[in-house]
Amino acid sequence: AVGDLVQILLRPNDTLDSKNEHTLGLAGATMGDDSGELAVSVESWILLCKARHDVIGKKAALSVPEEFLARLLLSSGLPRSSLIAMLDRLGKLGESSDIRDDTYRKLLLPSASSEWDLGRIGKQRDVVRKLLGRLSAYFRVVSTNESVSAVFLDWLLKESTSLQENATKTKKKKGKNTQPNPGFTLKDAPKLLRGIKGPFKDEQETKPLEDTLEDDLAFLGESSCEKQPPSTLETKSAINHFLSSDNPQGLDFWLTENALADSPDYSQIAVVLLQCVENNSDKDKWMHDCLLKWIPVLTKYDCTVETMMALFSAPLDTPKIPQNVLSSVLDNCLQSWTSETMHNCTNWIISMDEKLLEKSSVQQLVTLLHASLGYQTLTEQESVKVCRIAILCLEKESGNNGIISERNNLPESLLILLHLSDWGKKHFILVGKMILQRIDQIQSTNGRAILGSAFMRLYLLHPEWASTGAAQVRNVLLKSAEENANFWSSWVSSSDDQFDDLLEALASGDSRVVRAFNDQARKYPLLVLRKSQSFVEMLQGDASPSGKNPSPHKVIGVHTNGPTEASMEGHLVRVNIRDWGYEYTDSIWSGVLEIFNSIHKEVLYTSGQKLGLWTILECVLQLLEVQSNLTTAKSAIKMKTKVSEMMNLYRDVNSPGFNNWLCSLSEGVEVRNILVGCGLLSQQDAIESLKATEK
């Protein structure tokens, strides 16, 4: 018999019979030795029925002993051919038997299931319910146009109903409370079994499965099973009925029923559902929850123009559906939609005319565009449209004085602009040009500020692509740098790693990097000013007292009054005080001044005031003030000369700004007084600057 089975499986062109006489007896056939091992075990039959080749799988299903058919139906991953073949065999088995119930029950008895190699599977009632649940799960995804006997399915449903009723009566007699099963329930079976398409044979050969189940659906309150999806009018009437009667369970069940129809227009049902919820006077939360659940399901494979217009419509003063609900619905849709649906929606947005764009929610459009740009390329014309929508949305983010200070967690509109600019220099120029044009067009201060900060972020990512020779580009960048001076140093920049390496080399005393820094300061002055705080931290660390073995390159000073006497354990000792500024590396401090002096004076002494110039100069002045009281004061003459030159340029380029700096406080002391103490400003000049400030 095993040999015959092998021949059957290896002859794919042979006729497939519903019953192979040559393989009868394989159920109990054992090996020739005394082990008692089955010649073809249950596991082997399962593997054969799961074969990737449909012919082999179907032949195995037709050859498997009847005792194992129910066991194979409990397996997961059965191909369609095997599943249909086994169901047809079981159906015809019941047709040919005068005692159908006994025939089927014999296959499901505990004594029979003990050979299934499943351990303790339970009583016959448990086996019936497991079979019904497994088949229902299969029918969600499997369909067929073949003629299949439905006798076994019909019996299985009736048997499960009967066993459940008997169990319920028994529990009531014993006084136990019945608890609903949280998993698969019997009432789920009819609607799931209807997932199989095509004619199903029963005893009369032509009657479909839906008709054989009609009597069994009475407990669900249904007279018949729908074969065609409802019309738009019927859909609207049904949904309105459930909404007006405040019946969420009924609506959910109705949608489930129609979602499993033969060829329903899911997207059309979604449109009607949205319209009905909009027109309903009550805005109960369960209606919104229904939208969150069903709109993504109904539009997964197709989202019509009507549905998209409802999802992306601009909110009115008194919106019928809250905007936050529509936003949540769209978020759920983006997680559910196929790539083709996403692509179609994106193309529809890009093709929108100006009139339709004005009636749409720009934020909703941007949410979809941001989700789809990761895997969709755009032409130049399409990029212009997407960029325009993102800019319009970004303007509406201009609350909080037009400031977006975070490094991450950026608005989706800004992320779209940054994403487009990463596609190459051509796209970078395109996005930058559109931002600058919009800045010229709008009058809102906050709108101009937020668009300026967006342009600054683009510049930080690709400074080499920006045409800083254009006056408009320079003005927008300088203004944005001043407005975002408190937090722009935390923004992402492609130059951060390079500048951090140069700073590390400079802090180690390598003066050769000063030339590289000078080149960067001339080409990208804003990028150097952006690192002002890092320069200050490096200088302060260099002037801090070092350990017992300071670097030989450091200038180490002693107070002009010499050592100080101190008492230690009753003895007088002489102590040399070492405080901040008593030692420093001249090449580092002079190098920093040289780097900043390389920045164009029109930038350094105007916008640079707010971008780090003051902090750098004040840090240097603190060192010079300390050094003026030490024996190493002469070593700082070169540094004082550079500071004096910078002060003269500062006064010539921006006299009001210079006077404001003199009046500012550094560690609680006016800068003017510190300059006088360091010998960088005469008392007469200090008095004149004070008079000029008062005027």
Steps between C-alpha positions, in 0.01 A plus 500: 500500500789738575645425160167574335483831687844597373398416144183708533691803626766472230255473207357854478323434170284219635135560564418620848238283663318586817595161637819306427436129543872419489572690819226350714628351820782749548341635820595195704786370289820461698865443420620148443695486828355456848511872588135554415588828328248615238612463141376853424464703817258786560789746478593362159145543371501859625825572317366342180175699514698821554714439190572812298393324181120513479472165320706316763311668782164413350599139427622462857169639627314246285724216619509570873301246706158622606598458864749786464294747297367692801852517645639651180227763498633619838842571344604852418641600164300263280494604132166561333515182291551272800236674710231480233585138417468389863172687552359344185608151613335546840184632335475206261572264786186628669298484178581133450415403855151424629608584854678829434508618862657177623752504218621852580489453877710188469773707336497746792476261795777529763614148407552614140666830591747315723681398179540863390815560702354816658497395862182566695285689249183474709156353456303473178341839564846658524611332177188627317554856618869492412417376151234765454736774616787378282281476189355843565852642519587331170192635329604856575776470242412197282251510212413255224281464197507118510200284586549382856268290713373701797351205690781486757492878559125490543526214750788666686300818553190315619703272725676793661167673562353187654800434722505859620130493588544175693797641689303813590207293633734286707663804659163653581392180675816509709437863586817633340519836329603481137771737388540602136805369320728797425641329189319346204125460555247293313318809378812600310492183290225570243633835383856362479397186312345723237851608403521203261396594147342285232237226499502241775343159450269349758279194471314661205836582329413859406381670816761754626644490849329827595159334449593196704598733786188716475306306760796506736524879482166548671671546836673805354170657398579476127262365239762453229860579408575791273681403183556848365621813677228750589436801282602849609143581597470181707835568664401853593164388635653223710779715647261785579270253674777376729626853570157640581414203721836530681588140422879464462489119524247479218701734278819308567331170416340643184834632377665167576230318304536724194877505516484127433266523200606370162634819341408799715597854413676561830601857424141594413387366838772715659364812327145427615621432855682834515201687360258336740716583802532860378124537457413340831413754767654301786875498523536203731843359545401155374432646153853639487638167621310335216675728250837421654435128461326472166627776269854350487353155431259615232758713317800268531507396134316791340434856613267688268510872435186548711664327796819704465303825480324406823825407676695804381227766514588824676347538848211745524431734789265234637628174349254211482777254577773631737830556326687290753273206415571537127871523578483177700303333221767601249777371728326163519454501122870559443578192709246290308514620138690309238783667310277528194231683697763735644635564151153578362421741784833676458443545128152639571643757741769603254241543225270721712416840351521821700127513568495151650820565691341798675214278617731233637671454834864570423610320816322182393656522154845543651452198727436277199778654291752453780403133535525433124820687409716227647434267208370727224706712264370825354560695184610861523145625442363264765773610741391861453141410592602298806738773611228764469257297712769445764584873512131595539469251786823622662363855510212375714755359747614856572364509853743566786650800317591289197761303692563126465787455740521120523773303332259211439121462514460740208170571320426270209494797262857591594608137471364492144707806404813350655432168328459661159820702544692177566424377148782706352620851428227559242224424750680698772504808277135442409384475862712797608373715215137428585557579870667833416219592260240429765689708757477799264128444444366472854465779756469291816803543724461153646455347156818664371687389811402133473578488128833669570584236760408230247742654250767510772453128568542430129821706501639313801446168324650605165699825537702424187185521283380839625572807286610731781616753242136606452395782731159347575657172607747675731234721656262212570778289652632782720154596623408140572829444684426798727143387567609144583832582670402331829449153357623478139826342617301184586355461150628231266787611279716308256806698617479402868737205480760695304491797735511279810816332368662838433408623849645188658826545308518869596439420869794257491729787398524426127526850355499367144120462507465879535557537127227244424267683738581831331394355164172380647441839666535678166276255311242422770510774765166401651619144556800626697289742704263213572788331685572805719393325819731208421789746456420663836486163679836407349659829614360476850625144531847598381529777763384277785768384746654175379650216704845472648661469158364775275571499128841650409327719238300682764577844636491469881491820702547591865340792677720809515474501880676165510407198709248533782560382856259245643476306826498120476501286818650783699773573249534791263538399135537699180231424241489589128136562403387354168158618388319520165703703253836442671596266216398482134622385159580809295472323162142395576380843612677686220374243251136551604532878460658451158217267392230749596696783345482306169121534495378779276477813715150587371380167641714479813424846639129511412321167525804353674419705810216261585669192361803477728731798444427649841556171685835444326627853571382493862674166560826644363459816712458291814832330429675831427362647824641211701833508315540876568566413867746218431866483422417373148309813395750570222423164339146622425608811305449326164151400601420852620611638166260274311211593731580869451491460122165323518360776724602768251330311216195449716477875570542589133250245361230523763548786746156461669560133547848567640362745757232249598771244559694739723189543716430127525589302811753222524495313831310796648758758386462739207718408203614865490659470844669170410654661190632787710650253749672310221639813342299457181290813555616828644296674766433791262365261232289329762345833607428598138337166428288539810384845385423362152291227654303745715420712192 
